[in-house]
Amino acid sequence: MKNTSSSKSKAQFVVLVGSFDDSPEDVSVAGIFPTLKAAQKFVREEYLANHPMDDEDEEMNPDLDFTDFVDDGQTFWKIVTV
């Protein structure tokens, strides 16, 4: 059967957040984005909103352009493509 639909499916990027202390079922979706950059921007903004930094902390700012990130040793962020 030929697909006559002219629309193409596009990848979406899902930001998942969870805790290593919780069960795997407790992972939550923080957002769905059309591009990896948009997902990374969201995570960066969320991280910085919850971890205020002063001038001394600027040097310790983690590289937040990632697809997997562990925060405080127990919380994780993951960007997956669907």
C-alpha positions as a Markdown table, in Angstrom:
| # | Residue | x | y | z |
|---|---|---|---|---|
| 1 | Met | 0.0 | 0.0 | 0.0 |
| 2 | Lys | 1.4 | 3.4 | -1.0 |
| 3 | Asn | 1.3 | 6.2 | 1.6 |
| 4 | Thr | -0.3 | 9.2 | -0.1 |
| 5 | Ser | 0.0 | 11.5 | 2.8 |
| 6 | Ser | 2.3 | 14.4 | 2.1 |
| 7 | Ser | 3.0 | 15.1 | 5.7 |
| 8 | Lys | 6.3 | 13.8 | 7.1 |
| 9 | Ser | 6.6 | 12.7 | 10.7 |
| 10 | Lys | 9.2 | 14.8 | 12.6 |
| 11 | Ala | 11.1 | 13.8 | 15.6 |
| 12 | Gln | 10.2 | 15.3 | 18.9 |
| 13 | Phe | 12.4 | 15.6 | 22.0 |
| 14 | Val | 11.0 | 14.6 | 25.4 |
| 15 | Val | 12.6 | 15.8 | 28.6 |
| 16 | Leu | 12.3 | 13.2 | 31.3 |
| 17 | Val | 13.0 | 13.8 | 35.0 |
| 18 | Gly | 13.3 | 11.3 | 37.8 |
| 19 | Ser | 15.0 | 10.3 | 40.9 |
| 20 | Phe | 17.3 | 7.3 | 41.5 |
| 21 | Asp | 15.6 | 6.8 | 44.9 |
| 22 | Asp | 12.1 | 6.4 | 43.3 |
| 23 | Ser | 10.8 | 3.6 | 41.3 |
| 24 | Pro | 11.2 | 3.7 | 37.5 |
| 25 | Glu | 7.5 | 4.3 | 37.1 |
| 26 | Asp | 8.0 | 7.7 | 38.9 |
| 27 | Val | 9.8 | 9.3 | 36.0 |
| 28 | Ser | 7.9 | 12.3 | 34.7 |
| 29 | Val | 7.7 | 14.1 | 31.4 |
| 30 | Ala | 8.8 | 17.7 | 32.0 |
| 31 | Gly | 8.2 | 18.8 | 28.4 |
| 32 | Ile | 8.0 | 17.9 | 24.7 |
| 33 | Phe | 10.0 | 20.1 | 22.2 |
| 34 | Pro | 10.4 | 20.2 | 18.4 |
| 35 | Thr | 14.2 | 20.5 | 18.5 |
| 36 | Leu | 17.0 | 19.3 | 20.7 |
| 37 | Lys | 18.2 | 22.9 | 21.2 |
| 38 | Ala | 14.7 | 23.9 | 22.6 |
| 39 | Ala | 14.8 | 20.9 | 25.0 |
| 40 | Gln | 18.3 | 21.8 | 26.2 |
| 41 | Lys | 17.3 | 25.4 | 26.6 |
| 42 | Phe | 14.3 | 24.4 | 28.8 |
| 43 | Val | 16.5 | 22.1 | 31.0 |
| 44 | Arg | 19.1 | 24.9 | 31.3 |
| 45 | Glu | 16.5 | 27.4 | 32.4 |
| 46 | Glu | 14.9 | 25.0 | 34.9 |
| 47 | Tyr | 18.2 | 24.1 | 36.3 |
| 48 | Leu | 19.3 | 27.7 | 36.8 |
| 49 | Ala | 15.9 | 28.6 | 38.2 |
| 50 | Asn | 16.3 | 26.0 | 40.9 |
| 51 | His | 20.0 | 26.5 | 41.5 |
| 52 | Pro | 20.7 | 30.2 | 41.8 |
| 53 | Met | 24.3 | 31.0 | 41.3 |
| 54 | Asp | 26.4 | 33.9 | 42.4 |
| 55 | Asp | 29.6 | 35.1 | 40.8 |
| 56 | Glu | 31.8 | 32.5 | 42.5 |
| 57 | Asp | 29.5 | 29.7 | 41.3 |
| 58 | Glu | 29.8 | 30.8 | 37.6 |
| 59 | Glu | 33.0 | 28.8 | 37.2 |
| 60 | Met | 31.3 | 25.7 | 38.6 |
| 61 | Asn | 28.3 | 25.9 | 36.3 |
| 62 | Pro | 27.9 | 22.5 | 34.6 |
| 63 | Asp | 27.7 | 22.1 | 30.9 |
| 64 | Leu | 24.0 | 22.0 | 30.4 |
| 65 | Asp | 24.0 | 21.2 | 26.7 |
| 66 | Phe | 23.4 | 17.5 | 27.2 |
| 67 | Thr | 21.1 | 14.6 | 26.7 |
| 68 | Asp | 21.8 | 12.9 | 30.0 |
| 69 | Phe | 22.5 | 14.8 | 33.3 |
| 70 | Val | 22.6 | 13.9 | 36.9 |
| 71 | Asp | 21.8 | 16.6 | 39.4 |
| 72 | Asp | 22.7 | 16.5 | 43.1 |
| 73 | Gly | 23.6 | 12.8 | 42.8 |
| 74 | Gln | 20.1 | 11.5 | 42.8 |
| 75 | Thr | 17.9 | 13.5 | 40.3 |
| 76 | Phe | 18.4 | 12.8 | 36.6 |
| 77 | Trp | 17.3 | 14.6 | 33.5 |
| 78 | Lys | 17.2 | 12.8 | 30.2 |
| 79 | Ile | 16.3 | 14.0 | 26.7 |
| 80 | Val | 15.0 | 11.3 | 24.4 |
| 81 | Thr | 14.0 | 11.4 | 20.8 |
| 82 | Val | 10.6 | 10.1 | 19.8 |
